[in-house]
Amino acid sequence: MAEHPAYPVGLRLTGRRVVVLGGGQVAQRRLPALIAAGADVRLVSPEATPSVEAMADAGEIAWERRPYAEGDLADAWYALIATSDTDANAAASAEAERHRVWCVRSDDADQATAWTPATGHSEGVTVAVLTTDARGRDPRHTAAIRDAVVEGLRDGTLVAPHHRTRTAGVALVGGGPGDPDLITVRGRRLLAEADVVIADRLGPRDLLAELPPHVEVIDAAKIPYGRFMAQEAINNALIEHAKQGKAVVRLKGGDPFVFGRGMEEARALAEAGIPCTVVPGISSSISVPGAAGIPVTHRGVAHEFTVVSGHVAPDDERSLVDWSSLAKLTGTLVILMGVDKIGKIAETLVAHGRSPGTPVALVQEGTTAAQRRVDATLATVAETVVAQEVRPPAVIVVGEVVGVGPHGTA
């Protein structure tokens, strides 16, 4: 048994022979990292899991379908021994020792010459955690430490501001539907690295409270049916701050390119010669219905869903939506920004053939602590919105999927 802590080292395996004995779950977990490292992987095993077979079929590894035999490790730089045959494992381990091949054993770590650390990755950094006490190894403990470190690197909490890797320019970040936990890992990291954040009301506001005090937060004031900042002013603010060499995040609700005017901002930045990164976000059109127990598609009920903006009424000449065609579809209709127009929208859908009894759900403040769901039909939704005092932001779902969940109307 080892009496000293393991010496941590990074192996550069590109083009070098790595032998894996056994094609079971251990190999399935370890092979992707070996492949990513560029290793010349040779698998020796009579059988393998379907996932390991797929790696062989794709040419990512060479597979010899047989048990271990003496001499298999002769040309190896590194070996992973993970068969179910204890005697074969011991024999392979002894061969590795003779040939001075670093060897990991899944069945008996004490007899191995190398241990596999709990590893994680974040923006070009690899985190590897090993237990220093050979007699007190606890994989769950090392994995928990790894997860904590990687999460801290991803959300910026482990990086001091003066050590941040900042890139001047603008990131258009989709903040998701409202719950701060639903922003992407990359979006959260960019927020932690920002000098300036220009935020919408519909973005995850709780995230702004986590920002360091030096970060300048600008309210875009795009409050539905209230005061708003002209889009041109937002574009100018993005350009002005970026030209000062600052890292700017434009934090939007949902996804930047789903009724978020993100492309207008991206084009303005491109014309000004400002580098722009787009970070997709979880759209409220799918996530909010899901949070309320409504699938936008369901086998045997809806094979398609359509997302439309309801901010312009169907009889408004500015409308680009073909409401008569939408009424003829049998799938799900998801309407964003349509609370104050839903009466006219429902009337138009019914006039063009959609059944007045079609279920409708309105989900207000979806994914937040204030979320509430109000159900109606196309015939009753106009009066229901008034009676229940439904206010934006709310996602409206029209279709039979409204009734399929445990809290549905059917």
Contacts in CASP RR format, 6 or more apart in sequence:
PFRMAT RR
TARGET T0000
AUTHOR 0000-0000-0000
METHOD contacts of the structure
MODEL  1
MAEHPAYPVGLRLTGRRVVVLGGGQVAQRRLPALIAAGADVRLVSPEATP
SVEAMADAGEIAWERRPYAEGDLADAWYALIATSDTDANAAASAEAERHR
VWCVRSDDADQATAWTPATGHSEGVTVAVLTTDARGRDPRHTAAIRDAVV
EGLRDGTLVAPHHRTRTAGVALVGGGPGDPDLITVRGRRLLAEADVVIAD
RLGPRDLLAELPPHVEVIDAAKIPYGRFMAQEAINNALIEHAKQGKAVVR
LKGGDPFVFGRGMEEARALAEAGIPCTVVPGISSSISVPGAAGIPVTHRG
VAHEFTVVSGHVAPDDERSLVDWSSLAKLTGTLVILMGVDKIGKIAETLV
AHGRSPGTPVALVQEGTTAAQRRVDATLATVAETVVAQEVRPPAVIVVGE
VVGVGPHGTA
1 110 0 8 1.000
1 134 0 8 1.000
1 135 0 8 1.000
2 110 0 8 1.000
2 134 0 8 1.000
3 134 0 8 1.000
4 134 0 8 1.000
5 130 0 8 1.000
5 132 0 8 1.000
5 133 0 8 1.000
5 134 0 8 1.000
6 114 0 8 1.000
6 115 0 8 1.000
6 130 0 8 1.000
6 132 0 8 1.000
6 134 0 8 1.000
8 117 0 8 1.000
8 128 0 8 1.000
8 130 0 8 1.000
10 128 0 8 1.000
11 37 0 8 1.000
11 77 0 8 1.000
11 78 0 8 1.000
11 102 0 8 1.000
12 37 0 8 1.000
13 34 0 8 1.000
13 37 0 8 1.000
13 38 0 8 1.000
13 39 0 8 1.000
13 77 0 8 1.000
13 78 0 8 1.000
14 37 0 8 1.000
14 38 0 8 1.000
14 39 0 8 1.000
15 38 0 8 1.000
15 39 0 8 1.000
15 40 0 8 1.000
16 39 0 8 1.000
16 40 0 8 1.000
16 77 0 8 1.000
16 78 0 8 1.000
17 39 0 8 1.000
17 40 0 8 1.000
17 42 0 8 1.000
17 75 0 8 1.000
17 76 0 8 1.000
17 77 0 8 1.000
18 34 0 8 1.000
18 39 0 8 1.000
18 40 0 8 1.000
18 41 0 8 1.000
18 42 0 8 1.000
18 76 0 8 1.000
18 77 0 8 1.000
18 78 0 8 1.000
18 79 0 8 1.000
18 80 0 8 1.000
19 42 0 8 1.000
19 44 0 8 1.000
19 72 0 8 1.000
19 73 0 8 1.000
19 76 0 8 1.000
19 78 0 8 1.000
19 79 0 8 1.000
19 80 0 8 1.000
20 27 0 8 1.000
20 30 0 8 1.000
20 31 0 8 1.000
20 34 0 8 1.000
20 41 0 8 1.000
20 42 0 8 1.000
20 43 0 8 1.000
20 44 0 8 1.000
20 45 0 8 1.000
20 61 0 8 1.000
20 79 0 8 1.000
20 80 0 8 1.000
20 82 0 8 1.000
21 44 0 8 1.000
21 45 0 8 1.000
21 68 0 8 1.000
21 72 0 8 1.000
21 79 0 8 1.000
21 80 0 8 1.000
21 81 0 8 1.000
21 82 0 8 1.000
21 83 0 8 1.000
21 88 0 8 1.000
21 89 0 8 1.000
21 92 0 8 1.000
22 43 0 8 1.000
22 44 0 8 1.000
22 45 0 8 1.000
22 48 0 8 1.000
22 81 0 8 1.000
22 82 0 8 1.000
22 83 0 8 1.000
22 84 0 8 1.000
23 43 0 8 1.000
23 45 0 8 1.000
23 47 0 8 1.000
23 48 0 8 1.000
23 49 0 8 1.000
23 52 0 8 1.000
23 82 0 8 1.000
23 83 0 8 1.000
24 45 0 8 1.000
24 48 0 8 1.000
24 49 0 8 1.000
24 52 0 8 1.000
24 82 0 8 1.000
25 49 0 8 1.000
26 80 0 8 1.000
26 82 0 8 1.000
26 106 0 8 1.000
27 43 0 8 1.000
27 45 0 8 1.000
27 48 0 8 1.000
27 49 0 8 1.000
27 52 0 8 1.000
27 80 0 8 1.000
27 82 0 8 1.000
28 49 0 8 1.000
28 51 0 8 1.000
28 52 0 8 1.000
30 80 0 8 1.000
30 82 0 8 1.000
30 116 0 8 1.000
31 41 0 8 1.000
31 43 0 8 1.000
31 52 0 8 1.000
31 55 0 8 1.000
31 60 0 8 1.000
31 61 0 8 1.000
32 55 0 8 1.000
33 119 0 8 1.000
34 41 0 8 1.000
34 80 0 8 1.000
35 41 0 8 1.000
35 55 0 8 1.000
35 60 0 8 1.000
35 61 0 8 1.000
39 78 0 8 1.000
40 62 0 8 1.000
41 60 0 8 1.000
41 61 0 8 1.000
41 62 0 8 1.000
42 61 0 8 1.000
42 62 0 8 1.000
42 64 0 8 1.000
42 76 0 8 1.000
43 52 0 8 1.000
43 56 0 8 1.000
43 61 0 8 1.000
43 62 0 8 1.000
43 63 0 8 1.000
43 64 0 8 1.000
44 64 0 8 1.000
44 66 0 8 1.000
44 67 0 8 1.000
44 68 0 8 1.000
44 69 0 8 1.000
44 72 0 8 1.000
45 63 0 8 1.000
45 64 0 8 1.000
45 65 0 8 1.000
45 66 0 8 1.000
45 67 0 8 1.000
45 83 0 8 1.000
46 65 0 8 1.000
46 66 0 8 1.000
46 67 0 8 1.000
47 65 0 8 1.000
48 56 0 8 1.000
48 63 0 8 1.000
52 61 0 8 1.000
52 63 0 8 1.000
53 63 0 8 1.000
55 61 0 8 1.000
56 62 0 8 1.000
56 63 0 8 1.000
67 83 0 8 1.000
67 85 0 8 1.000
67 88 0 8 1.000
68 83 0 8 1.000
68 85 0 8 1.000
68 88 0 8 1.000
68 91 0 8 1.000
68 92 0 8 1.000
70 91 0 8 1.000
70 95 0 8 1.000
71 95 0 8 1.000
72 92 0 8 1.000
72 95 0 8 1.000
73 79 0 8 1.000
73 92 0 8 1.000
73 95 0 8 1.000
73 96 0 8 1.000
73 99 0 8 1.000
73 101 0 8 1.000
73 103 0 8 1.000
74 95 0 8 1.000
74 99 0 8 1.000
76 96 0 8 1.000
76 99 0 8 1.000
76 101 0 8 1.000
77 101 0 8 1.000
77 102 0 8 1.000
78 101 0 8 1.000
78 102 0 8 1.000
78 103 0 8 1.000
78 104 0 8 1.000
78 114 0 8 1.000
79 92 0 8 1.000
79 96 0 8 1.000
79 101 0 8 1.000
79 102 0 8 1.000
79 103 0 8 1.000
79 104 0 8 1.000
80 103 0 8 1.000
80 104 0 8 1.000
80 106 0 8 1.000
81 89 0 8 1.000
81 92 0 8 1.000
81 93 0 8 1.000
81 96 0 8 1.000
81 103 0 8 1.000
81 104 0 8 1.000
81 105 0 8 1.000
81 106 0 8 1.000
81 107 0 8 1.000
81 112 0 8 1.000
82 105 0 8 1.000
82 106 0 8 1.000
82 107 0 8 1.000
83 89 0 8 1.000
83 92 0 8 1.000
86 107 0 8 1.000
89 105 0 8 1.000
89 107 0 8 1.000
89 108 0 8 1.000
90 111 0 8 1.000
92 103 0 8 1.000
93 103 0 8 1.000
93 105 0 8 1.000
93 108 0 8 1.000
93 111 0 8 1.000
93 112 0 8 1.000
95 101 0 8 1.000
96 102 0 8 1.000
96 103 0 8 1.000
96 113 0 8 1.000
97 103 0 8 1.000
97 113 0 8 1.000
102 113 0 8 1.000
102 114 0 8 1.000
103 112 0 8 1.000
103 113 0 8 1.000
103 114 0 8 1.000
104 112 0 8 1.000
104 114 0 8 1.000
104 115 0 8 1.000
104 116 0 8 1.000
105 111 0 8 1.000
105 112 0 8 1.000
109 115 0 8 1.000
109 137 0 8 1.000
110 134 0 8 1.000
115 130 0 8 1.000
117 128 0 8 1.000
117 129 0 8 1.000
117 130 0 8 1.000
117 142 0 8 1.000
117 146 0 8 1.000
118 128 0 8 1.000
118 129 0 8 1.000
118 130 0 8 1.000
118 139 0 8 1.000
118 142 0 8 1.000
118 143 0 8 1.000
118 145 0 8 1.000
118 146 0 8 1.000
119 126 0 8 1.000
119 127 0 8 1.000
119 128 0 8 1.000
119 129 0 8 1.000
119 146 0 8 1.000
120 126 0 8 1.000
120 127 0 8 1.000
120 128 0 8 1.000
120 146 0 8 1.000
120 150 0 8 1.000
121 127 0 8 1.000
121 150 0 8 1.000
122 150 0 8 1.000
122 153 0 8 1.000
122 154 0 8 1.000
122 189 0 8 1.000
123 153 0 8 1.000
123 154 0 8 1.000
123 165 0 8 1.000
123 189 0 8 1.000
125 153 0 8 1.000
127 146 0 8 1.000
127 149 0 8 1.000
127 150 0 8 1.000
127 153 0 8 1.000
128 146 0 8 1.000
129 142 0 8 1.000
129 143 0 8 1.000
129 145 0 8 1.000
129 146 0 8 1.000
129 149 0 8 1.000
130 142 0 8 1.000
131 137 0 8 1.000
131 138 0 8 1.000
131 141 0 8 1.000
131 142 0 8 1.000
149 158 0 8 1.000
151 157 0 8 1.000
152 158 0 8 1.000
152 159 0 8 1.000
153 159 0 8 1.000
153 189 0 8 1.000
154 185 0 8 1.000
154 186 0 8 1.000
154 188 0 8 1.000
154 189 0 8 1.000
155 185 0 8 1.000
155 188 0 8 1.000
155 189 0 8 1.000
155 192 0 8 1.000
156 164 0 8 1.000
156 188 0 8 1.000
156 189 0 8 1.000
156 192 0 8 1.000
156 193 0 8 1.000
157 192 0 8 1.000
159 192 0 8 1.000
161 212 0 8 1.000
161 214 0 8 1.000
164 192 0 8 1.000
164 193 0 8 1.000
165 193 0 8 1.000
166 193 0 8 1.000
166 195 0 8 1.000
166 247 0 8 1.000
167 247 0 8 1.000
167 275 0 8 1.000
168 242 0 8 1.000
168 245 0 8 1.000
168 246 0 8 1.000
168 247 0 8 1.000
168 275 0 8 1.000
169 242 0 8 1.000
169 245 0 8 1.000
169 246 0 8 1.000
169 247 0 8 1.000
169 248 0 8 1.000
169 274 0 8 1.000
169 275 0 8 1.000
169 276 0 8 1.000
169 277 0 8 1.000
170 238 0 8 1.000
170 242 0 8 1.000
170 248 0 8 1.000
170 249 0 8 1.000
170 250 0 8 1.000
170 265 0 8 1.000
170 269 0 8 1.000
170 274 0 8 1.000
170 275 0 8 1.000
170 276 0 8 1.000
170 277 0 8 1.000
171 187 0 8 1.000
171 190 0 8 1.000
171 194 0 8 1.000
171 247 0 8 1.000
171 248 0 8 1.000
171 249 0 8 1.000
171 250 0 8 1.000
171 276 0 8 1.000
171 277 0 8 1.000
171 278 0 8 1.000
171 279 0 8 1.000
172 250 0 8 1.000
172 252 0 8 1.000
172 256 0 8 1.000
172 262 0 8 1.000
172 265 0 8 1.000
172 266 0 8 1.000
172 276 0 8 1.000
172 277 0 8 1.000
172 278 0 8 1.000
172 279 0 8 1.000
173 183 0 8 1.000
173 187 0 8 1.000
173 190 0 8 1.000
173 191 0 8 1.000
173 249 0 8 1.000
173 250 0 8 1.000
173 251 0 8 1.000
173 252 0 8 1.000
173 256 0 8 1.000
173 279 0 8 1.000
173 281 0 8 1.000
174 183 0 8 1.000
174 184 0 8 1.000
174 187 0 8 1.000
174 203 0 8 1.000
174 251 0 8 1.000
174 252 0 8 1.000
174 253 0 8 1.000
174 254 0 8 1.000
174 255 0 8 1.000
174 256 0 8 1.000
174 279 0 8 1.000
174 280 0 8 1.000
174 281 0 8 1.000
175 182 0 8 1.000
175 183 0 8 1.000
175 184 0 8 1.000
175 187 0 8 1.000
175 203 0 8 1.000
175 204 0 8 1.000
175 207 0 8 1.000
175 251 0 8 1.000
175 252 0 8 1.000
175 253 0 8 1.000
175 254 0 8 1.000
175 281 0 8 1.000
175 282 0 8 1.000
176 182 0 8 1.000
176 183 0 8 1.000
176 203 0 8 1.000
176 204 0 8 1.000
176 253 0 8 1.000
176 254 0 8 1.000
176 255 0 8 1.000
176 281 0 8 1.000
176 282 0 8 1.000
176 283 0 8 1.000
176 284 0 8 1.000
176 287 0 8 1.000
177 253 0 8 1.000
177 254 0 8 1.000
177 282 0 8 1.000
177 283 0 8 1.000
177 284 0 8 1.000
177 287 0 8 1.000
177 288 0 8 1.000
177 291 0 8 1.000
177 366 0 8 1.000
177 367 0 8 1.000
178 202 0 8 1.000
178 203 0 8 1.000
178 204 0 8 1.000
178 253 0 8 1.000
178 254 0 8 1.000
178 284 0 8 1.000
178 366 0 8 1.000
178 367 0 8 1.000
178 368 0 8 1.000
179 204 0 8 1.000
179 367 0 8 1.000
179 368 0 8 1.000
180 204 0 8 1.000
180 206 0 8 1.000
180 207 0 8 1.000
182 204 0 8 1.000
182 282 0 8 1.000
182 287 0 8 1.000
182 367 0 8 1.000
183 191 0 8 1.000
183 204 0 8 1.000
183 207 0 8 1.000
183 281 0 8 1.000
184 279 0 8 1.000
184 280 0 8 1.000
184 281 0 8 1.000
184 282 0 8 1.000
186 279 0 8 1.000
187 249 0 8 1.000
187 279 0 8 1.000
188 207 0 8 1.000
190 247 0 8 1.000
190 249 0 8 1.000
190 277 0 8 1.000
190 279 0 8 1.000
191 197 0 8 1.000
191 207 0 8 1.000
191 210 0 8 1.000
191 211 0 8 1.000
191 249 0 8 1.000
191 251 0 8 1.000
192 210 0 8 1.000
192 211 0 8 1.000
193 247 0 8 1.000
194 211 0 8 1.000
194 215 0 8 1.000
194 247 0 8 1.000
194 248 0 8 1.000
194 249 0 8 1.000
195 214 0 8 1.000
195 215 0 8 1.000
195 216 0 8 1.000
195 241 0 8 1.000
195 246 0 8 1.000
195 247 0 8 1.000
195 248 0 8 1.000
196 215 0 8 1.000
196 216 0 8 1.000
196 217 0 8 1.000
196 218 0 8 1.000
196 241 0 8 1.000
196 246 0 8 1.000
196 247 0 8 1.000
196 248 0 8 1.000
196 249 0 8 1.000
197 208 0 8 1.000
197 211 0 8 1.000
197 215 0 8 1.000
197 216 0 8 1.000
197 217 0 8 1.000
197 218 0 8 1.000
197 248 0 8 1.000
197 249 0 8 1.000
197 251 0 8 1.000
198 218 0 8 1.000
198 220 0 8 1.000
198 234 0 8 1.000
198 237 0 8 1.000
198 238 0 8 1.000
198 248 0 8 1.000
198 249 0 8 1.000
198 250 0 8 1.000
198 251 0 8 1.000
199 205 0 8 1.000
199 208 0 8 1.000
199 217 0 8 1.000
199 218 0 8 1.000
199 219 0 8 1.000
199 220 0 8 1.000
199 251 0 8 1.000
200 220 0 8 1.000
200 222 0 8 1.000
200 251 0 8 1.000
200 252 0 8 1.000
200 253 0 8 1.000
201 219 0 8 1.000
201 220 0 8 1.000
201 221 0 8 1.000
201 222 0 8 1.000
201 223 0 8 1.000
201 224 0 8 1.000
202 222 0 8 1.000
202 252 0 8 1.000
202 253 0 8 1.000
202 254 0 8 1.000
202 393 0 8 1.000
203 251 0 8 1.000
203 252 0 8 1.000
203 253 0 8 1.000
203 254 0 8 1.000
204 251 0 8 1.000
204 253 0 8 1.000
207 251 0 8 1.000
208 217 0 8 1.000
208 251 0 8 1.000
211 217 0 8 1.000
216 241 0 8 1.000
218 237 0 8 1.000
220 229 0 8 1.000
220 234 0 8 1.000
221 227 0 8 1.000
221 228 0 8 1.000
221 229 0 8 1.000
222 228 0 8 1.000
222 229 0 8 1.000
224 337 0 8 1.000
224 392 0 8 1.000
224 393 0 8 1.000
225 340 0 8 1.000
225 392 0 8 1.000
231 261 0 8 1.000
231 264 0 8 1.000
231 265 0 8 1.000
234 250 0 8 1.000
234 265 0 8 1.000
235 264 0 8 1.000
235 265 0 8 1.000
235 268 0 8 1.000
235 269 0 8 1.000
238 248 0 8 1.000
238 250 0 8 1.000
238 265 0 8 1.000
238 268 0 8 1.000
238 269 0 8 1.000
238 274 0 8 1.000
239 268 0 8 1.000
239 269 0 8 1.000
239 272 0 8 1.000
239 274 0 8 1.000
241 248 0 8 1.000
242 248 0 8 1.000
242 269 0 8 1.000
242 272 0 8 1.000
242 274 0 8 1.000
242 275 0 8 1.000
243 272 0 8 1.000
243 274 0 8 1.000
250 256 0 8 1.000
250 262 0 8 1.000
250 265 0 8 1.000
252 260 0 8 1.000
252 262 0 8 1.000
253 260 0 8 1.000
253 281 0 8 1.000
253 284 0 8 1.000
254 260 0 8 1.000
254 281 0 8 1.000
254 282 0 8 1.000
254 283 0 8 1.000
254 284 0 8 1.000
255 280 0 8 1.000
255 281 0 8 1.000
255 282 0 8 1.000
255 283 0 8 1.000
256 262 0 8 1.000
256 265 0 8 1.000
256 278 0 8 1.000
256 279 0 8 1.000
256 280 0 8 1.000
256 281 0 8 1.000
257 263 0 8 1.000
257 278 0 8 1.000
257 280 0 8 1.000
258 283 0 8 1.000
258 285 0 8 1.000
258 307 0 8 1.000
258 336 0 8 1.000
259 309 0 8 1.000
259 336 0 8 1.000
259 337 0 8 1.000
262 278 0 8 1.000
265 276 0 8 1.000
266 276 0 8 1.000
266 278 0 8 1.000
269 275 0 8 1.000
269 276 0 8 1.000
270 276 0 8 1.000
283 307 0 8 1.000
284 336 0 8 1.000
284 366 0 8 1.000
284 367 0 8 1.000
284 393 0 8 1.000
284 395 0 8 1.000
285 296 0 8 1.000
285 307 0 8 1.000
285 334 0 8 1.000
285 336 0 8 1.000
285 395 0 8 1.000
286 296 0 8 1.000
286 334 0 8 1.000
287 367 0 8 1.000
288 363 0 8 1.000
288 366 0 8 1.000
288 367 0 8 1.000
288 395 0 8 1.000
289 295 0 8 1.000
289 296 0 8 1.000
289 334 0 8 1.000
289 361 0 8 1.000
289 363 0 8 1.000
289 395 0 8 1.000
289 397 0 8 1.000
289 401 0 8 1.000
290 296 0 8 1.000
291 363 0 8 1.000
291 366 0 8 1.000
291 367 0 8 1.000
291 371 0 8 1.000
292 361 0 8 1.000
292 363 0 8 1.000
292 366 0 8 1.000
292 371 0 8 1.000
292 373 0 8 1.000
292 407 0 8 1.000
293 405 0 8 1.000
293 406 0 8 1.000
293 407 0 8 1.000
293 408 0 8 1.000
294 361 0 8 1.000
294 363 0 8 1.000
294 397 0 8 1.000
294 401 0 8 1.000
294 402 0 8 1.000
294 403 0 8 1.000
294 404 0 8 1.000
294 405 0 8 1.000
294 408 0 8 1.000
295 401 0 8 1.000
295 404 0 8 1.000
295 405 0 8 1.000
296 302 0 8 1.000
296 305 0 8 1.000
296 332 0 8 1.000
296 334 0 8 1.000
296 397 0 8 1.000
296 401 0 8 1.000
297 303 0 8 1.000
297 304 0 8 1.000
297 305 0 8 1.000
297 332 0 8 1.000
297 401 0 8 1.000
298 401 0 8 1.000
298 404 0 8 1.000
301 400 0 8 1.000
301 401 0 8 1.000
301 404 0 8 1.000
302 330 0 8 1.000
302 331 0 8 1.000
302 332 0 8 1.000
302 399 0 8 1.000
302 400 0 8 1.000
302 401 0 8 1.000
303 331 0 8 1.000
304 329 0 8 1.000
304 331 0 8 1.000
304 332 0 8 1.000
305 331 0 8 1.000
305 332 0 8 1.000
305 333 0 8 1.000
305 334 0 8 1.000
306 326 0 8 1.000
306 329 0 8 1.000
306 331 0 8 1.000
306 332 0 8 1.000
306 333 0 8 1.000
306 334 0 8 1.000
307 334 0 8 1.000
307 335 0 8 1.000
307 336 0 8 1.000
308 321 0 8 1.000
308 326 0 8 1.000
308 333 0 8 1.000
308 334 0 8 1.000
308 335 0 8 1.000
308 336 0 8 1.000
309 321 0 8 1.000
309 335 0 8 1.000
309 336 0 8 1.000
309 337 0 8 1.000
309 338 0 8 1.000
310 321 0 8 1.000
310 335 0 8 1.000
310 336 0 8 1.000
310 337 0 8 1.000
310 338 0 8 1.000
310 341 0 8 1.000
310 345 0 8 1.000
311 337 0 8 1.000
311 338 0 8 1.000
311 341 0 8 1.000
312 318 0 8 1.000
312 319 0 8 1.000
312 320 0 8 1.000
312 321 0 8 1.000
312 341 0 8 1.000
313 319 0 8 1.000
313 341 0 8 1.000
313 344 0 8 1.000
313 345 0 8 1.000
314 321 0 8 1.000
314 323 0 8 1.000
314 341 0 8 1.000
314 344 0 8 1.000
314 345 0 8 1.000
314 348 0 8 1.000
315 344 0 8 1.000
315 348 0 8 1.000
323 345 0 8 1.000
323 348 0 8 1.000
323 349 0 8 1.000
323 352 0 8 1.000
324 348 0 8 1.000
324 352 0 8 1.000
326 333 0 8 1.000
326 349 0 8 1.000
327 348 0 8 1.000
327 349 0 8 1.000
327 350 0 8 1.000
327 351 0 8 1.000
327 352 0 8 1.000
327 353 0 8 1.000
327 354 0 8 1.000
328 352 0 8 1.000
328 353 0 8 1.000
331 399 0 8 1.000
331 400 0 8 1.000
331 401 0 8 1.000
332 397 0 8 1.000
332 398 0 8 1.000
332 399 0 8 1.000
332 401 0 8 1.000
333 349 0 8 1.000
333 397 0 8 1.000
333 398 0 8 1.000
333 399 0 8 1.000
334 395 0 8 1.000
334 396 0 8 1.000
334 397 0 8 1.000
334 398 0 8 1.000
335 342 0 8 1.000
335 345 0 8 1.000
335 395 0 8 1.000
335 396 0 8 1.000
335 397 0 8 1.000
335 398 0 8 1.000
336 395 0 8 1.000
336 396 0 8 1.000
337 392 0 8 1.000
337 393 0 8 1.000
338 345 0 8 1.000
338 392 0 8 1.000
338 394 0 8 1.000
338 396 0 8 1.000
339 362 0 8 1.000
339 385 0 8 1.000
339 390 0 8 1.000
339 391 0 8 1.000
339 392 0 8 1.000
339 394 0 8 1.000
339 396 0 8 1.000
340 392 0 8 1.000
342 360 0 8 1.000
342 362 0 8 1.000
342 381 0 8 1.000
342 382 0 8 1.000
342 385 0 8 1.000
342 396 0 8 1.000
343 381 0 8 1.000
343 382 0 8 1.000
343 385 0 8 1.000
346 360 0 8 1.000
346 378 0 8 1.000
346 379 0 8 1.000
346 381 0 8 1.000
346 382 0 8 1.000
347 382 0 8 1.000
349 358 0 8 1.000
349 378 0 8 1.000
349 398 0 8 1.000
350 356 0 8 1.000
350 378 0 8 1.000
350 379 0 8 1.000
354 378 0 8 1.000
354 398 0 8 1.000
355 378 0 8 1.000
356 377 0 8 1.000
356 378 0 8 1.000
356 379 0 8 1.000
357 377 0 8 1.000
357 378 0 8 1.000
357 379 0 8 1.000
358 377 0 8 1.000
358 378 0 8 1.000
358 398 0 8 1.000
358 399 0 8 1.000
358 400 0 8 1.000
359 375 0 8 1.000
359 376 0 8 1.000
359 377 0 8 1.000
359 398 0 8 1.000
359 399 0 8 1.000
359 400 0 8 1.000
359 402 0 8 1.000
359 403 0 8 1.000
359 408 0 8 1.000
359 409 0 8 1.000
359 410 0 8 1.000
360 375 0 8 1.000
360 376 0 8 1.000
360 377 0 8 1.000
360 378 0 8 1.000
360 381 0 8 1.000
360 396 0 8 1.000
360 397 0 8 1.000
360 398 0 8 1.000
360 399 0 8 1.000
360 402 0 8 1.000
361 373 0 8 1.000
361 374 0 8 1.000
361 375 0 8 1.000
361 376 0 8 1.000
361 396 0 8 1.000
361 397 0 8 1.000
361 402 0 8 1.000
361 408 0 8 1.000
362 373 0 8 1.000
362 374 0 8 1.000
362 375 0 8 1.000
362 376 0 8 1.000
362 381 0 8 1.000
362 384 0 8 1.000
362 385 0 8 1.000
362 390 0 8 1.000
362 394 0 8 1.000
362 395 0 8 1.000
362 396 0 8 1.000
362 397 0 8 1.000
363 371 0 8 1.000
363 372 0 8 1.000
363 373 0 8 1.000
363 394 0 8 1.000
363 395 0 8 1.000
363 396 0 8 1.000
363 397 0 8 1.000
364 370 0 8 1.000
364 371 0 8 1.000
364 372 0 8 1.000
364 373 0 8 1.000
364 374 0 8 1.000
364 390 0 8 1.000
364 391 0 8 1.000
364 392 0 8 1.000
364 393 0 8 1.000
364 394 0 8 1.000
365 371 0 8 1.000
365 372 0 8 1.000
365 393 0 8 1.000
365 394 0 8 1.000
366 393 0 8 1.000
366 394 0 8 1.000
366 395 0 8 1.000
373 407 0 8 1.000
374 384 0 8 1.000
374 385 0 8 1.000
374 388 0 8 1.000
374 390 0 8 1.000
375 402 0 8 1.000
375 408 0 8 1.000
375 409 0 8 1.000
376 384 0 8 1.000
376 385 0 8 1.000
378 398 0 8 1.000
384 390 0 8 1.000
400 410 0 8 1.000
402 408 0 8 1.000
402 409 0 8 1.000
402 410 0 8 1.000
403 409 0 8 1.000
403 410 0 8 1.000
404 410 0 8 1.000
END
